[in-house]
Amino acid sequence: NSIFRKLDITPHQLIQLMSQTSPLFIIRVYGIIINHNNELLLTNELYNGQSFTKFPGGGLQFGEGTLDCLKREFEEEFKLTLNNIEHFYTTDFFQASAFHSKAQVVSIYYKAELNDVNYILQSYDSNVSPFWKPIDLLTIDDVTFPIDKKVVAMLLL
């Protein structure tokens, strides 16, 4: 985030500038967390005035590995540590970004467990509201983005 302060622009503005000159890839990393009550952790979020429901996680930063990104996102948003992290799915089709018309999104999903099974959901980011969704009530319409919908369909198989 310090690079954005030095440039005096937001990450959103930087992506807009970069996508004007060359193709841009955005890499997102998400956690699939299912608790002992067979509930899936999802988040309602607000970004650039748009609200959506998705898996918890976020964008890969330069110099960061995907597992480091996942761990950082859970620490920043929920003050949580993850255990037993296993790769579940990586996007295998073209998906344009919902927020940047000239950017392609690649999402990587990991199944993981929370280090604290008695964790009471709370967010340390005012734009993120986590909640548990019972798997037996889960549908692809519970999430907003196409890649998330594919992952929900895979979970329901």
Backbone torsions as a table, in degrees:
resi	resn	phi	psi	omega
1	ASN	NA	-20.5	-178.7
2	SER	-65.6	-31.4	177.8
3	ILE	-61.9	-35.5	-180.0
4	PHE	-68.9	-36.7	177.4
5	ARG	-66.7	-40.3	179.5
6	LYS	-64.3	-38.3	179.4
7	LEU	-83.2	-11.6	-178.2
8	ASP	58.3	41.7	175.3
9	ILE	-137.9	161.6	177.7
10	THR	-85.9	160.8	174.1
11	PRO	-55.7	-38.6	178.5
12	HIS	-59.9	-44.5	180.0
13	GLN	-66.0	-38.8	178.6
14	LEU	-62.9	-43.2	178.6
15	ILE	-62.3	-42.0	178.3
16	GLN	-59.5	-44.7	179.6
17	LEU	-64.4	-46.0	-176.8
18	MET	-66.4	-37.8	-176.9
19	SER	-71.4	-13.6	177.2
20	GLN	-75.3	-23.2	-174.6
21	THR	-107.1	-24.3	-178.4
22	SER	-158.0	161.5	176.9
23	PRO	-59.2	144.8	-176.8
24	LEU	-125.1	135.6	176.0
25	PHE	-113.3	132.1	176.4
26	ILE	-111.9	124.6	-179.8
27	ILE	-106.4	124.6	-179.9
28	ARG	-116.2	144.7	-178.4
29	VAL	-128.7	128.1	-173.9
30	TYR	-128.3	153.4	176.3
31	GLY	-106.9	136.7	173.2
32	ILE	-106.5	107.3	-176.3
33	ILE	-116.8	120.1	176.5
34	ILE	-117.4	123.3	-176.3
35	ASN	-85.5	-179.3	-177.3
36	HIS	-68.4	-11.7	175.8
37	ASN	-96.3	11.9	-178.6
38	ASN	59.7	46.0	177.0
39	GLU	-117.5	143.3	-179.0
40	LEU	-98.6	134.7	177.2
41	LEU	-80.9	123.0	175.6
42	LEU	-128.7	167.0	176.9
43	THR	-133.3	143.0	166.3
44	ASN	-95.9	129.5	-176.2
45	GLU	-134.0	160.7	177.2
46	LEU	-127.0	126.5	178.7
47	TYR	-145.1	127.2	179.2
48	ASN	52.6	37.5	177.8
49	GLY	80.5	1.1	179.1
50	GLN	-108.5	138.1	176.0
51	SER	-106.4	148.5	-177.6
52	PHE	-160.4	164.2	177.7
53	THR	-117.9	133.7	-175.2
54	LYS	-154.4	177.4	171.7
55	PHE	-73.7	151.9	177.0
56	PRO	-70.9	142.5	-179.9
57	GLY	148.7	-165.4	-178.3
58	GLY	-175.6	-161.0	-171.9
59	GLY	-83.8	140.2	175.5
60	LEU	-71.0	132.4	177.4
61	GLN	-97.7	151.7	179.7
62	PHE	-56.2	133.9	179.0
63	GLY	87.0	3.2	-174.7
64	GLU	-111.9	139.1	172.3
65	GLY	-81.0	164.6	-176.0
66	THR	-66.1	-38.4	178.2
67	LEU	-67.8	-38.7	176.4
68	ASP	-62.0	-39.6	178.3
69	CYS	-61.4	-48.4	-179.3
70	LEU	-59.6	-46.4	179.9
71	LYS	-62.6	-42.7	179.9
72	ARG	-62.8	-45.0	-179.2
73	GLU	-59.5	-44.0	-179.6
74	PHE	-69.7	-33.0	176.5
75	GLU	-69.2	-46.2	-178.4
76	GLU	-65.6	-46.0	-172.8
77	GLU	-83.2	-32.5	-172.4
78	PHE	-129.7	-4.2	-174.8
79	LYS	58.1	43.3	-177.4
80	LEU	-120.3	149.5	172.6
81	THR	-109.1	141.4	-179.5
82	LEU	-103.3	148.8	176.8
83	ASN	-125.8	163.2	173.8
84	ASN	48.1	54.3	-177.7
85	ILE	-82.0	126.0	179.3
86	GLU	-135.4	136.0	178.5
87	HIS	-61.4	137.7	179.3
88	PHE	-115.4	-46.1	-174.7
89	TYR	-162.7	144.2	170.2
90	THR	-126.1	137.2	-178.6
91	THR	-49.4	131.3	-179.6
92	ASP	-122.6	22.9	177.5
93	PHE	-145.9	161.4	178.2
94	PHE	-70.7	133.7	174.0
95	GLN	-139.9	115.5	174.9
96	ALA	-72.2	149.9	177.2
97	SER	-67.2	141.9	176.0
98	ALA	-73.3	-17.0	-173.8
99	PHE	-112.5	-17.5	-176.0
100	HIS	-136.5	109.4	-170.2
101	SER	-62.3	-24.9	-178.2
102	LYS	-107.6	26.0	-179.5
103	ALA	-122.2	142.9	175.6
104	GLN	-104.6	136.2	179.3
105	VAL	-100.2	133.4	170.0
106	VAL	-120.6	121.9	-178.1
107	SER	-113.4	139.6	179.2
108	ILE	-121.3	128.5	-176.4
109	TYR	-115.5	136.1	176.6
110	TYR	-124.2	135.2	168.3
111	LYS	-81.1	140.8	-179.3
112	ALA	-154.8	168.4	176.6
113	GLU	-119.4	148.6	175.7
114	LEU	-77.5	144.9	177.4
115	ASN	-71.6	-21.2	-178.9
116	ASP	-120.4	100.4	-176.7
117	VAL	-69.9	-16.6	179.0
118	ASN	-98.1	15.6	-177.6
119	TYR	-59.1	132.0	174.5
120	ILE	-94.7	121.6	-174.9
121	LEU	-58.0	127.4	171.4
122	GLN	-156.1	150.8	-179.6
123	SER	-113.8	145.8	175.8
124	TYR	-103.9	14.5	176.7
125	ASP	-125.7	121.3	-174.4
126	SER	-64.9	-15.7	179.9
127	ASN	-95.1	4.6	-176.2
128	VAL	-124.4	125.5	177.3
129	SER	-123.4	102.4	-178.5
130	PRO	-79.3	152.5	174.9
131	PHE	-156.0	157.6	177.1
132	TRP	-96.6	131.0	177.8
133	LYS	-114.5	120.1	177.6
134	PRO	-58.3	130.3	-178.2
135	ILE	-58.4	-38.0	-177.6
136	ASP	-70.0	-10.7	175.7
137	LEU	-108.7	-0.4	-175.3
138	LEU	-73.7	135.4	172.4
139	THR	-133.9	166.2	179.0
140	ILE	-65.7	-20.1	178.9
141	ASP	-76.1	-6.0	178.3
142	ASP	-77.1	-14.3	177.8
143	VAL	-118.6	158.7	-171.3
144	THR	-91.6	-43.9	-168.1
145	PHE	-92.0	147.9	-175.8
146	PRO	-57.3	-39.5	-179.5
147	ILE	-67.6	-41.6	176.4
148	ASP	-60.7	-38.5	178.8
149	LYS	-61.9	-40.3	177.2
150	LYS	-62.8	-42.9	-179.7
151	VAL	-64.9	-41.5	176.5
152	VAL	-60.9	-43.8	178.5
153	ALA	-59.6	-39.8	178.1
154	MET	-65.6	-39.1	178.9
155	LEU	-65.7	-31.6	-176.6
156	LEU	-83.8	-6.9	179.1
157	LEU	-64.7	NA	NA
